[in-house]
């Protein structure tokens, strides 16, 4: 019986391990399917990481390196090149690797930190042929930054998520010509700073309310057709634009990596991640989740913050400090897509609780309201809100005393 097993050695897993160690846990195992720790950070060689967590601007590998160094002398054990095949409700982890073969390990607590994966062409059903030259943006990033391969010279990017925006700049810096970034929604799915730094600064056009409707080429991609879409996201005849290109990068959304979560019978939320309490415990007692496996984050600093909460709570459970049973439900109101957490338990140690959420449209000069059964409990002004930017509010716990459910809503 292990004390703590963490599935995933990316930024969430590393931060959870360090927080658990600081709380006194000494038997910690990280299981990572890649050859080394760091996760997606290893291929993110651009800067912009660490401003909140470390107070300085770091690249992805540098940010991961900070946590790896922090764990160096802790005795935290790592199984790398190891794939977890199954998570059972009794907190048994079944894994396989070339070094150890098949193993079954049971733990007092488990932290799920598997991250997320990209939506593929099959997930969005683009019509056309099936030539080479169609990549997810993350795959192209790994090819370029870790393997040293430039996957194309004339590029169109579908989707304006942060990975797609960053790859527009990266491909340009490596000598490729990025012809356009195409977004089916009337707003970008990425952070505003990335739109400015990755598109505007390099004169790359962004076509909002447009999508790719045809892919051409036999062995290799030779071009794509882009069309404007209406309010129902249906192509409008007569708006065709043809681009001669050899590469199409897809930045069309991220999905929490939750096969193991579902397998264990854990309740899944609107985010496709697990439903969690404010201490990041899932519906399965003793199993916690954090980072992009719960919901997709904008900044790795916030992943680390959330993971530290999960690691600390896992340590509490290992040492027998169990949370209260009663919980306040956190519901979604006007213009709010989801909240994390979905439940808030009583806590004598914390005076406030942080709630993260995303809105479903672009809004200006609005008020975030936390509504109780009979009145608005608290409110927060925002000058601008967009689906591409995760929002956070802090709710004083004293306001939740007499509530069984609260609703987070936007007053326009």
C-alpha positions in Angstrom: 0.0 0.0 0.0 1.5 3.3 -1.1 0.6 6.6 0.6 0.2 8.8 -2.5 0.2 7.9 -6.2 0.1 10.8 -8.7 -0.9 9.9 -12.3 0.9 12.3 -14.6 4.3 14.1 -14.3 3.4 17.4 -15.9 3.0 20.7 -14.2 0.0 19.6 -12.2 1.5 16.3 -11.0 4.8 18.0 -10.0 3.0 20.8 -8.0 0.7 18.2 -6.3 3.7 16.1 -5.3 5.6 19.1 -3.9 2.6 20.3 -1.9 2.0 16.8 -0.5 5.6 16.5 0.5 5.5 19.9 2.3 2.5 18.6 4.2 4.5 15.7 5.5 3.9 12.8 3.0 7.1 10.9 2.3 5.8 7.9 0.3 5.0 9.6 -3.1 5.0 8.0 -6.5 4.6 9.9 -9.8 3.7 7.7 -12.8 4.5 9.4 -16.1 4.0 7.9 -19.6 6.7 10.0 -21.2 10.4 9.5 -20.9 10.9 12.4 -18.5 8.9 14.7 -16.3 7.5 18.1 -17.4 4.6 17.1 -19.6 3.5 19.6 -22.3 5.9 22.2 -20.9 8.9 20.4 -22.5 7.7 21.5 -25.9 6.6 25.0 -25.0 9.9 26.8 -25.5 8.3 30.3 -25.7 8.3 32.5 -22.6 5.4 33.8 -20.5 5.3 31.1 -17.8 5.9 31.7 -14.1 4.9 35.3 -13.6 2.4 34.4 -10.9 4.2 31.4 -9.4 7.8 32.6 -9.4 7.5 36.3 -10.2 9.6 36.1 -13.3 9.1 35.1 -17.0 10.3 31.6 -17.8 10.0 29.2 -20.8 8.0 26.0 -20.4 11.1 23.8 -19.8 12.5 26.3 -17.3 9.2 26.3 -15.4 9.1 22.5 -15.3 12.8 22.5 -14.3 12.0 24.7 -11.3 9.6 22.1 -9.9 11.8 19.1 -10.8 14.7 20.8 -8.9 12.3 21.5 -5.9 11.5 17.7 -5.9 15.2 16.6 -6.3 16.0 15.9 -2.7 12.5 14.9 -1.5 12.8 11.2 -2.3 9.7 11.3 -4.5 9.8 8.2 -6.7 9.1 8.4 -10.5 8.0 5.7 -12.8 8.7 7.1 -16.3 7.9 5.5 -19.6 5.0 3.9 -17.7 1.4 3.8 -19.0 -1.5 3.5 -16.6 -4.1 1.1 -18.0 -6.7 1.1 -15.3 -7.8 2.9 -12.2 -10.1 0.9 -10.0 -12.6 2.3 -7.4 -10.6 0.8 -4.6 -7.7 3.1 -5.6 -5.7 0.4 -7.3 -3.6 1.6 -10.2 -2.7 -0.9 -13.0 0.3 0.2 -15.1 2.7 -1.3 -17.6 6.3 -0.4 -18.6 9.2 -2.1 -20.3 11.3 -1.8 -17.1 8.8 -3.2 -14.7 6.3 -5.1 -16.8 2.7 -5.1 -15.5 2.2 -3.8 -11.9 -0.8 -3.2 -9.6 -0.4 -0.6 -6.9 -2.9 0.5 -4.3 -2.7 3.9 -2.5 -4.3 5.7 0.4 -4.8 8.7 -1.9 -4.5 9.3 -5.7 -4.1 12.5 -7.6 -5.2 12.6 -11.2 -3.0 14.9 -13.3 -3.2 13.5 -16.8 -3.7 16.8 -18.5 -5.7 17.1 -21.8 -5.5 16.2 -25.4 -6.3 18.0 -28.7 -9.4 17.6 -30.8 -8.5 16.0 -34.1 -9.8 16.4 -37.6 -12.1 13.4 -37.0 -13.7 15.2 -34.1 -14.8 18.2 -36.2 -15.5 16.3 -39.5 -13.8 18.5 -42.1 -14.8 17.3 -45.5 -12.2 16.6 -48.3 -9.4 14.2 -49.0 -7.0 12.7 -46.5 -3.5 13.9 -47.6 -0.5 14.3 -45.4 0.1 17.8 -44.1 -2.8 18.0 -41.6 -1.6 18.2 -38.0 -2.9 19.2 -34.7 -1.1 22.4 -33.5 0.4 20.6 -30.5 1.8 17.7 -32.7 3.4 20.3 -35.0 4.8 22.1 -31.9 6.4 18.8 -30.7 7.8 18.0 -34.1 9.4 21.5 -34.3 10.6 22.2 -30.8 11.6 18.7 -29.6 12.3 16.6 -32.8 13.6 19.4 -35.0 11.2 18.9 -37.9 9.4 21.8 -39.7 6.2 20.2 -40.9 5.5 22.7 -43.7 6.3 25.9 -45.5 2.9 27.4 -46.4 0.5 27.1 -43.5 -3.2 27.7 -42.7 -4.3 27.4 -39.1 -7.9 26.5 -38.2 -8.9 27.6 -34.8 -7.5 30.5 -32.7 -6.8 28.7 -29.4 -3.5 29.6 -27.7 -1.6 26.7 -29.1 -2.6 27.7 -32.6 -1.7 31.3 -32.1 1.7 30.5 -30.6 2.4 28.1 -33.5 1.5 30.9 -36.0 4.4 32.9 -34.6 6.7 29.8 -34.2 6.3 28.7 -37.8 6.9 32.2 -39.0 10.1 32.5 -37.0 11.3 29.3 -38.6 10.8 30.6 -42.1 7.3 29.3 -43.0 4.6 31.5 -44.4 1.5 31.5 -42.3 -1.3 32.5 -44.7 -4.2 32.9 -42.3 -5.7 31.9 -39.0 -9.3 30.9 -39.4 -11.8 30.9 -36.5 -15.4 29.6 -36.7 -16.6 31.6 -33.8 -17.1 35.4 -33.9 -14.3 35.8 -31.3 -10.9 34.3 -30.7 -10.5 31.3 -28.4 -7.1 32.5 -27.2 -5.7 35.1 -24.8 -5.7 38.7 -26.2 -1.9 39.0 -25.6 -1.3 36.0 -27.9 -3.5 37.5 -30.6 -1.4 40.7 -30.5 2.0 39.0 -30.1 1.5 36.1 -32.4 -0.8 37.4 -35.2 -0.8 41.2 -35.2 3.0 41.6 -34.7 3.6 39.3 -37.7 0.8 40.6 -40.0 -1.0 37.3 -40.0 -4.7 37.8 -40.8 -7.4 36.4 -38.5 -10.7 35.5 -40.1 -13.4 35.3 -37.5 -16.7 33.5 -38.3 -14.9 31.5 -41.0 -14.0 27.8 -41.3 -12.3 25.3 -43.6 -14.8 23.6 -45.8 -12.6 21.6 -48.1 -9.1 20.0 -48.1 -7.3 19.3 -51.4 -4.4 17.1 -52.4 -3.6 13.4 -52.9 -0.4 12.4 -51.2 0.3 15.9 -49.8 -2.0 18.8 -49.0 -2.1 21.3 -51.8 -4.8 23.7 -50.6 -7.8 24.4 -48.5 -11.1 26.3 -49.1 -12.3 28.7 -46.4 -15.8 30.1 -46.2 -17.6 32.6 -44.0 -20.3 31.1 -41.6 -23.6 32.4 -40.4 -25.0 32.6 -36.9 -25.6 28.9 -36.9 -22.0 28.3 -38.0 -23.2 27.1 -41.4 -21.0 28.0 -44.5 -22.4 30.9 -46.6 -22.4 30.1 -50.4 -20.4 32.6 -52.4 -17.9 33.4 -49.7 -15.2 30.9 -50.7 -11.5 31.7 -50.4 -8.9 29.3 -51.7 -5.5 29.1 -50.1 -2.6 27.2 -51.7 -0.8 25.6 -48.8 1.1 22.4 -47.9 0.1 22.4 -44.2 -3.1 22.7 -42.1 -2.7 23.1 -38.4 -5.8 22.4 -36.2 -6.2 24.3 -33.0 -9.8 23.4 -32.4 -10.1 22.7 -28.7 -8.7 20.6 -25.9 -10.4 17.8 -24.0 -9.5 16.6 -20.5 -7.8 13.2 -20.6 -10.4 11.3 -18.6 -10.7 7.7 -19.7 -9.2 6.6 -16.4 -11.6 8.9 -14.5 -14.7 7.4 -16.2 -13.3 3.9 -15.7 -13.2 4.4 -12.0 -16.8 5.5 -12.0 -16.1 9.1 -11.0 -18.8 11.7 -11.9 -18.0 13.8 -14.9 -18.9 17.5 -15.3 -19.7 19.8 -18.2 -16.0 20.4 -18.7 -15.5 16.6 -19.5 -13.4 16.6 -16.4 -14.4 15.2 -13.0 -16.8 16.9 -10.7 -14.7 18.2 -7.7 -15.1 19.7 -4.3 -13.2 22.8 -3.3 -10.3 20.7 -2.1 -10.2 19.1 -5.6 -11.5 15.7 -4.3 -13.6 13.9 -6.8 -16.8 11.9 -6.2 -14.6 8.9 -5.3 -13.2 9.5 -1.8 -9.4 9.6 -1.7 -9.1 10.4 -5.4 -8.2 14.0 -6.3 -7.8 15.8 -9.6 -6.2 19.0 -10.7 -5.0 20.9 -13.8 -6.2 20.4 -17.3 -7.7 17.0 -16.5 -10.4 18.9 -14.6 -10.8 21.9 -16.9 -8.6 23.6 -19.5 -6.5 26.4 -18.0 -5.0 29.5 -19.7 -1.9 29.7 -17.5 0.3 27.0 -16.0 0.7 29.1 -12.9 -3.0 28.5 -12.1 -2.5 24.8 -12.8 0.2 24.7 -10.2 -2.0 26.6 -7.7 -4.9 24.2 -8.2 -2.5 21.2 -8.0 -1.0 22.4 -4.8 -4.5 22.4 -3.3 -5.1 18.9 -4.5 -1.7 17.7 -3.1 -2.3 19.3 0.2 -5.8 17.8 0.5 -4.5 14.4 -0.4 -2.0 14.7 2.4 -4.8 15.6 4.8 -6.7 12.5 3.9 -3.6 10.3 4.2 -3.2 11.6 7.8 -6.8 11.1 8.6 -8.0 14.7 8.4 -11.3 14.3 6.7 -13.5 17.1 5.4 -17.0 17.7 6.5 -19.8 15.9 4.7 -22.2 18.8 4.0 -21.5 20.8 0.9 -22.9 23.8 -1.0 -23.6 23.2 -4.7 -22.1 25.8 -7.1 -24.5 26.2 -10.1 -24.1 28.0 -13.4 -26.4 31.0 -14.3 -26.6 33.5 -17.1 -23.6 33.3 -19.6 -21.5 31.0 -17.4 -20.4 27.7 -19.0 -19.1 25.9 -16.0 -17.6 26.4 -12.5 -14.8 24.6 -10.7 -15.3 23.5 -8.0 -18.9 22.3 -8.3 -19.2 21.7 -4.5 -17.9 23.7 -1.5 -17.6 22.0 1.9 -17.3 23.6 5.3 -13.8 24.5 6.3 -12.5 25.9 9.6 -9.0 26.6 8.1 -9.9 28.8 5.1 -11.9 32.0 5.3 -12.6 32.1 1.5 -12.8 29.8 -1.5 -11.6 30.4 -5.0 -14.0 29.6 -7.9 -12.9 29.4 -11.5 -15.2 29.6 -14.5 -15.6 30.6 -18.2 -18.3 32.6 -19.9 -19.9 31.6 -23.2 -19.7 34.9 -25.0 -17.8 38.2 -25.2 -19.1 40.9 -22.8 -18.2 44.4 -21.7 -18.8 46.2 -18.4 -20.6 43.4 -16.6 -21.1 42.2 -13.0 -20.4 38.7 -11.7 -23.0 37.8 -9.1 -23.0 35.0 -6.6 -26.7 34.4 -5.9 -28.0 32.6 -2.9 -31.5 31.3 -2.2 -33.0 34.7 -1.4 -30.4 37.4 -2.3 -27.2 38.2 -4.1 -24.4 37.2 -1.7 -21.5 39.1 -3.4 -20.7 40.7 -6.8 -17.6 41.6 -8.8 -17.2 44.1 -11.6 -15.5 43.2 -14.9 -14.7 45.6 -17.8 -14.2 42.7 -20.3 -15.0 39.0 -20.3 -14.4 36.4 -23.1 -14.7 32.6 -23.4 -10.9 32.4 -24.1 -10.0 33.8 -20.7 -10.7 31.9 -17.5 -12.1 34.0 -14.7 -11.6 33.6 -11.0 -13.5 35.0 -8.0 -12.9 34.6 -4.3 -16.1 34.0 -2.2 -15.9 34.5 1.6 -17.0 31.3 3.3 -19.1 33.2 5.9 -21.5 34.1 3.1 -22.2 30.4 2.4 -23.3 29.6 6.0 -27.0 29.3 5.4 -27.0 28.2 1.8 -27.4 24.8 0.2 -26.7 26.0 -3.3 -25.3 29.2 -4.9 -25.4 30.3 -8.6 -22.6 32.1 -10.4 -24.2 34.3 -13.1 -23.3 37.4 -15.2 -25.5 40.5 -15.0 -25.2 42.3 -18.3 
